[in-house]
Amino acid sequence: LPYVPQVPPMALLGKVTASTFALERPRCVFDGLADASDTVWLAVAFANASAAFRNPLSRADVPLYKQLPTARSYMTLETAAAAYSCSAPSPSVLRVGGDTACRDQGRQDPCNGPLPSPGPYRVKFLLMGCRGPKAETRWSEPILLRRAVSPSTIDPAPARRGSAVVVIASILASLGAVLATAVLGALGAKVWGSLCHQDLGTDAFIRRSYRTHHIPLALPQLLPPGCRCSPPGLCRSAPQPPAPCQRI
């Protein structure tokens, strides 16, 4: 078949990891070729061993996952062909290497265990019936997994740069504290000066002379308009007529 398996092109979390990779589901690929009893297998091989892979003649001849280190290939993900039909409501991707229990269970059944090395790997889908293979897709392009970094190869320089960043942050924090202290001091001086100015105004008001409203005022003696007493002692109030005034 002309179909070529591939890793999904869209963004996908964990699309390729150190031991697994995602694969597009081959929908509508085997329609018209598969019977109800047929199954679809995924053949996984190291890229340099894919040309030597031979399709098994029956299910009993399927290469197992545990043989991958020596046989350089295995088959997994046995699925009913109907699950890949156009009308099947199935997920859009498959996960190769997602069964972590395969390493410990020791069973002979085909298993989808974690891939032991970065590869690269090639994969293809194989349609098998009761009498053996019926159809197959092309091999995929090489799929390279992520590589785990050895602790001995980690550059310690980032740690030193991290210490420098801590020192710079400490210096900036100290400068910030000094600046905050200076600002608070300036504000305190301004407030203190304002309070002192208000106290001076109050003292000046206290020293200012004034008369209270409850003290009766002594009304002055009114003189005839335009007159001036001469001599001054004659202008005191008396029962006798007032002294003659000299007109100015």
C-alpha positions as CSV (number, residue, x, y, z in Angstrom):
1,L,0.0,0.0,0.0
2,P,1.2,3.6,-0.7
3,Y,0.5,4.7,2.9
4,V,3.6,5.8,4.9
5,P,3.4,5.8,8.7
6,Q,4.6,9.0,10.3
7,V,4.9,10.9,13.6
8,P,2.0,13.4,13.9
9,P,3.0,16.8,12.5
10,M,0.9,18.8,14.9
11,A,2.1,19.9,18.3
12,L,1.6,17.1,20.8
13,L,2.9,16.7,24.4
14,G,5.4,13.9,24.6
15,K,5.3,13.3,20.9
16,V,8.8,11.8,21.0
17,T,10.5,10.9,24.3
18,A,13.6,8.9,25.2
19,S,11.7,5.5,25.0
20,T,8.4,6.2,23.1
21,F,7.0,8.1,20.2
22,A,3.5,8.9,18.8
23,L,2.3,7.6,15.5
24,E,-0.6,8.6,13.3
25,R,-3.4,6.0,13.3
26,P,-3.8,4.4,9.8
27,R,-7.5,5.1,9.3
28,C,-9.2,4.2,6.0
29,V,-6.0,2.4,4.9
30,F,-7.3,-1.2,4.9
31,D,-10.9,-0.6,4.0
32,G,-12.0,-3.0,1.3
33,L,-9.1,-5.4,2.0
34,A,-9.8,-6.6,5.5
35,D,-12.3,-9.2,6.7
36,A,-13.9,-9.1,10.1
37,S,-11.4,-11.6,11.6
38,D,-8.3,-9.9,10.2
39,T,-5.9,-8.0,12.5
40,V,-3.4,-5.2,11.9
41,W,0.1,-5.3,13.4
42,L,2.8,-2.7,13.8
43,A,6.3,-3.9,12.8
44,V,9.1,-2.0,14.5
45,A,12.7,-2.4,13.5
46,F,16.0,-0.5,13.8
47,A,16.4,1.6,10.7
48,N,19.5,-0.4,9.5
49,A,17.6,-3.7,9.9
50,S,14.3,-2.8,8.3
51,A,15.4,-4.1,4.9
52,A,16.1,-7.6,6.4
53,F,12.7,-7.9,8.1
54,R,10.5,-10.7,6.8
55,N,6.8,-10.8,7.3
56,P,5.7,-13.8,9.6
57,L,3.6,-16.4,7.9
58,S,1.3,-16.9,11.0
59,R,0.7,-15.4,14.4
60,A,3.0,-18.0,15.9
61,D,5.9,-16.6,13.9
62,V,5.4,-13.0,15.1
63,P,8.8,-11.7,16.5
64,L,8.4,-10.7,20.1
65,Y,9.4,-7.5,22.0
66,K,12.0,-9.3,24.1
67,Q,13.8,-10.4,21.0
68,L,14.5,-6.8,19.8
69,P,18.1,-6.6,21.1
70,T,19.1,-9.7,19.1
71,A,16.6,-9.9,16.2
72,R,16.6,-6.1,15.7
73,S,12.9,-6.0,15.1
74,Y,9.6,-7.0,16.7
75,M,5.8,-6.7,16.1
76,T,3.3,-5.2,18.5
77,L,-0.1,-3.4,18.8
78,E,-2.2,-6.2,17.5
79,T,-5.6,-4.6,16.7
80,A,-8.8,-5.7,14.9
81,A,-8.8,-4.3,11.4
82,A,-12.3,-2.8,12.0
83,A,-10.8,-0.4,14.5
84,Y,-8.9,1.4,11.6
85,S,-11.9,1.7,9.4
86,C,-13.1,5.2,8.3
87,S,-16.2,4.9,10.5
88,A,-14.5,3.8,13.6
89,P,-14.5,6.3,16.5
90,S,-10.9,5.8,17.5
91,P,-8.1,8.1,18.8
92,S,-6.1,9.8,16.1
93,V,-2.6,8.7,17.4
94,L,-1.0,5.5,18.7
95,R,1.8,5.4,21.3
96,V,4.7,3.1,20.5
97,G,6.6,1.9,23.6
98,G,4.0,3.0,26.1
99,D,3.6,-0.3,28.1
100,T,6.2,-0.1,30.9
101,A,5.0,-3.4,32.4
102,C,6.4,-5.4,29.4
103,R,9.9,-5.6,30.9
104,D,8.9,-7.4,34.0
105,Q,6.0,-9.6,33.1
106,G,8.1,-12.1,31.1
107,R,5.1,-13.3,29.1
108,Q,5.3,-14.6,25.5
109,D,2.4,-12.5,24.2
110,P,3.3,-9.5,21.9
111,C,4.1,-6.5,24.0
112,N,4.4,-2.7,23.4
113,G,7.3,-2.1,25.7
114,P,9.6,0.9,26.0
115,L,12.2,1.2,23.3
116,P,15.7,0.4,24.7
117,S,17.7,3.0,22.7
118,P,17.3,6.2,20.7
119,G,17.3,4.2,17.5
120,P,16.6,5.4,14.9
121,Y,13.6,3.1,14.1
122,R,11.3,2.4,11.1
123,V,7.8,1.1,11.4
124,K,5.1,-0.3,9.1
125,F,1.6,-1.7,9.4
126,L,0.8,-5.2,8.4
127,L,-2.6,-6.7,7.7
128,M,-2.8,-10.4,8.6
129,G,-5.5,-12.9,8.2
130,C,-5.9,-16.5,9.2
131,R,-3.6,-17.6,6.3
132,G,-0.9,-15.0,6.8
133,P,-0.1,-11.5,5.6
134,K,-2.6,-9.9,3.3
135,A,-1.4,-6.3,2.9
136,E,1.3,-4.0,4.2
137,T,2.2,-0.3,4.2
138,R,5.6,1.2,3.4
139,W,8.2,1.7,6.0
140,S,8.3,5.1,7.7
141,E,11.2,7.5,7.6
142,P,13.7,7.0,10.4
143,I,12.4,8.1,13.8
144,L,15.1,9.2,16.3
145,L,14.2,9.3,20.0
146,R,15.4,11.8,22.4
147,R,18.7,11.1,24.2
148,A,19.1,11.3,27.9
149,V,22.0,13.5,29.0
150,S,24.7,11.8,31.1
151,P,25.3,13.6,34.4
152,S,29.1,13.6,33.7
153,T,28.5,15.8,30.6
154,I,26.5,18.5,32.4
155,D,28.3,21.8,32.4
156,P,28.6,23.2,35.9
157,A,28.9,26.7,34.6
158,P,25.1,27.3,34.9
159,A,25.5,26.7,38.7
160,R,28.2,29.4,38.9
161,R,26.1,31.7,36.8
162,G,23.2,31.0,39.2
163,S,25.4,32.0,42.2
164,A,26.3,35.3,40.4
165,V,22.7,35.9,39.8
166,V,22.0,35.4,43.5
167,V,24.8,37.9,44.4
168,I,23.4,40.5,42.0
169,A,19.9,40.0,43.4
170,S,21.3,40.6,46.9
171,I,23.0,43.8,45.9
172,L,19.9,45.1,44.2
173,A,17.9,44.3,47.3
174,S,20.3,46.2,49.5
175,L,20.2,49.2,47.1
176,G,16.5,49.0,47.2
177,A,16.5,49.1,51.0
178,V,18.9,52.1,51.1
179,L,16.7,53.9,48.6
180,A,13.6,53.2,50.6
181,T,15.3,54.5,53.8
182,A,16.3,57.7,52.0
183,V,12.8,58.3,50.7
184,L,11.2,57.7,54.1
185,G,13.8,60.0,55.7
186,A,13.0,62.8,53.2
187,L,9.3,62.4,53.8
188,G,9.8,62.4,57.6
189,A,11.8,65.6,57.4
190,K,9.2,67.3,55.3
191,V,6.4,66.3,57.7
192,W,8.4,67.4,60.7
193,G,9.1,70.8,59.0
194,S,5.4,71.2,58.3
195,L,4.5,70.5,62.0
196,C,7.1,73.0,63.2
197,H,5.6,75.7,60.8
198,Q,2.2,75.1,62.3
199,D,3.5,75.5,65.8
200,L,5.1,78.9,65.0
201,G,1.8,80.1,63.6
202,T,0.0,79.1,66.8
203,D,2.6,80.9,69.0
204,A,2.2,84.0,67.0
205,F,-1.5,83.8,67.4
206,I,-1.2,83.3,71.1
207,R,1.0,86.4,71.5
208,R,-1.5,88.5,69.6
209,S,-3.6,90.7,71.9
210,Y,-7.3,90.5,71.7
211,R,-10.3,91.1,73.9
212,T,-12.7,88.4,74.9
213,H,-16.4,88.9,74.2
214,H,-17.5,88.5,77.8
215,I,-15.5,91.5,79.2
216,P,-17.7,94.6,79.1
217,L,-16.1,97.5,77.2
218,A,-15.9,101.0,78.8
219,L,-17.7,103.4,76.5
220,P,-15.7,106.6,75.9
221,Q,-17.2,110.1,76.6
222,L,-18.3,111.6,73.5
223,L,-17.3,115.2,72.8
224,P,-19.2,117.6,70.7
225,P,-18.1,117.3,67.1
226,G,-15.4,119.6,66.0
227,C,-14.4,120.6,69.6
228,R,-11.2,120.0,71.6
229,C,-11.1,120.5,75.4
230,S,-8.8,123.1,76.8
231,P,-7.5,122.5,79.3
232,P,-7.9,118.7,79.2
233,G,-8.9,118.4,82.9
234,L,-12.1,120.5,82.3
235,C,-13.5,117.8,80.0
236,R,-14.3,115.4,82.8
237,S,-18.0,114.6,83.3
238,A,-19.5,116.8,86.1
239,P,-22.9,117.9,87.2
240,Q,-22.1,121.4,86.1
241,P,-22.3,122.4,82.5
242,P,-19.4,121.4,80.5
243,A,-16.5,123.8,80.0
244,P,-16.6,126.1,77.0
245,C,-14.9,124.5,74.0
246,Q,-12.6,126.3,71.7
247,R,-13.4,125.8,68.1
248,I,-10.6,124.7,65.9
